[in-house]
Every structure is written in C-alpha cells, then in structure tokens.
Amino acid sequence: MTFDGARELHALMTGDARPRQLMKLAKILVLLWAPFGFRGDELAEVVGAERASITLLYGPRYFAPIRYLALFFRTLFLLAQKRPEVVYAQNPPIFCPLTCLLYCRVAGARLVIDHHSIWSVKTLGGGSPLSRGIGFLERVVSRAADANSAPHSMWARMLVGMGARDVLVYHDYVPNNPRRSDEALRRRLGAGQTLAISSHGGHPLERLDIEAAAVGRESQEGVSLVVSGPKEKLEKRLAAMSLPPNVRYAGFLEREVYESLKASADFAINITDEPHTLSHVLFEFAASSLPVISSKEPVVEELFGDSLLYADSTVEEVAEKVRQLSSGQTRAAWAAKVRRKQDELTASHEAEVASLKRLVSR
C-alpha cells in the first residue's frame, strides 16, 4: 500500500464518481480529546466541518483512566446528538477514534482519523507493554477507518507499515503573515537589539535551556531573545534557569501581538530533542520569512531542506548560528531562502487542500 497527498480518495470514501461540481460536502464533525489544537482548527476550516474539543481533568496521567472513560460516554452522547455523516477524529489518544469507530459502525457514518502523531511511538517510546498495547489499537483502528491522514511523511510511512487504509499526507500550514514590523514592539521586547524569538508549548524535550544559554553568550553581539508560550507550562521552568539579561519570557501572547512579534523579529530559534517532530512553529516562522535555527531531525530536513540553519543540541553550536545571524547581510540571505520555501509550501498546500476536500466529500 502506498500514500500520496494527491491521490483520488473520494471513490474510497463515498463510492460516488459524480463530477466534482455536483458534489456536496457531508455533515462533518472534527473531534479532538484536547482543550485546543491548531491542526484541528485548520482541518475543520478547510473541509467546512464543525469542530468539537472535549476533555476532562486534562494533563495529569493518573487521571487518565477516569478521563478516558468519561470521554467515551460523552463522545457517544455528542455523536448521537450531532449525527455527523463523517467523523474526523484525532489520534492521540487512540481511544478518541476508537470510540468514534464504534459509533460509525452503528450509525453508518464514515470515519477518517488524523494521526497528529503515532501515540505508541512518540509518547510511549514503542518498547513497553503499554506502548505495544496502544500500538495494537492504533493498527486495528487505522485499518478499520475509511481513511487516515498524517502531518508528515514519516508518520505516514509508519501508518502504511501498520496496514492503515489509504493515508493522506496533509502538512500543517500557515499563510503569509500580513502584519508588518512594529518598531515600538521591537524596542519594548528586544531593547532595540537584534531580536530573536522562540515559541514553545512546554514539551519536556524542548531545549529552552540551550536556546537561552546560547543567546546569553552572544550578548556582546547585541542579540536579545524573546520566548513565548503558555505560562502554566513555561513560567516556572524558565524562572528556574536564571535567564541571562538579554533573554526575556513574554508569556502567552494574544494572537495579534504574536503575529506582530513574528513580523518584527530578525530570526527565530527552535531547538528540541523530540523525535519525529515537525513543529508547527516552523511553518509559522516560514510564513513570516524568518531565518530559523532548527534541530536537524530527518522529518524537518525532508520538508524544509536547506532553508533552515541546522544545529545540534549544544550551547556552542547554537551560539555559533546566533553569531552568524547577528549579521544583517547573512539574515537577508537566509530570509530569501525561507521565502522561496514558503512559496513551495503554498503551492503544495493547495494540492493537499483539494485532496482533503475530496477525502470527505460526497
């Protein structure tokens, strides 16, 4: 079995070979067992779906048995109430699409699963009895679903290897940032220096410590770093690092301020030890034509190629890249590479959108 973002999956999903202009969208529900999700937002918007995020006792793992049991019944009630013709459910946790599969079998609805990640591999490591059990459920559900989608080719290849039914690669994407540089914001957050930004969600393997230490070494180059992200995940962690004077935590920024910050920054840093991760912020930075210092994960290099400055997870290596980008001429050259990559992403995104719409159309 193969996967291809441009394949005609409409026949598989609907058995309907009518001309595209005569098709109408099914009643679609995008469902996440999480309080938020940028990818879920985009998927719902693209296919004209209603989006539902439900959760309970979110976060602590020791609440997981209670949380998943409660969400099982809450999901069945929601589906019975909404009566969608297509359920687009996110994994992880796999119990969300598993619950939706039970409903779809009874109600005659179609199930599409978006594998935001393969839970058994990314979160659980793939070796423990628990990860093997979760992996078994992922194989069963992805084979039983009408179709599957994944945010990058590495997850897609793993899904194909698990025997998943037709797999569509649908990358995360952010359109060009319409905002312009805000000099007042630059002065307030960056003290008038060369301004670098870093945005994180709080994963333990995100190397905020390396980013801060590397920029701290380059204080004599007139570089400052602004870190943004949720306070509940980052504030205490950053406070424990004794941040250098030229590194500042700005908290969780409102969308308009965050967009203005990206438009006003000179470059970005995204260092992480997470395996198999293609961070959403890389697409955000590309949309703002920002040169990026990034970890060199295979999945990142496969998509972004030579448009990023890759660095190992060491203070010395990241500091060297920061030193390079302290030169305006060097930044301009890398920004041009990023703009070309954004043009490529835009063209491929249009094809992926068309494929995604066919995936859920009737």
Sequence and secondary structure as in RCSB ss.txt:
>XXXX:A:sequence
MTFDGARELHALMTGDARPRQLMKLAKILVLLWAPFGFRGDELAEVVGAERASITLLYGPRYFAPIRYLALFFRT
LFLLAQKRPEVVYAQNPPIFCPLTCLLYCRVAGARLVIDHHSIWSVKTLGGGSPLSRGIGFLERVVSRAADANSA
PHSMWARMLVGMGARDVLVYHDYVPNNPRRSDEALRRRLGAGQTLAISSHGGHPLERLDIEAAAVGRESQEGVSL
VVSGPKEKLEKRLAAMSLPPNVRYAGFLEREVYESLKASADFAINITDEPHTLSHVLFEFAASSLPVISSKEPVV
EELFGDSLLYADSTVEEVAEKVRQLSSGQTRAAWAAKVRRKQDELTASHEAEVASLKRLVSR
>XXXX:A:secstr
    TT   HHHHH     GGG  B  EEEEESSS  HHHHHHHHHHT EEEE  SS S GGGHHHHHHHHHHHH
HHHHHHH  SEEEEEESSTHHHHHHHHHHHHHT EEEEEESS HHHHTTTTTSHHHHHHHHHHHHHHHHSSEEEE
SSHHHHHHHHHTT SSEEE             HHHHHHHHTTSEEEEEE    TTB HHHHHHHHHHTGGGTEEE
EEE  HHHHHHHHHTT   TTEEEEES  HHHHHHHHHH SEEEE B  TT   HHHHHHHHTT  EEE   HHH
HHHHGGGSEE  SSHHHHHHHHHHHTSHHHHHHHHHHHHHHHHHHHHHHHHHHHHHHHHHB 
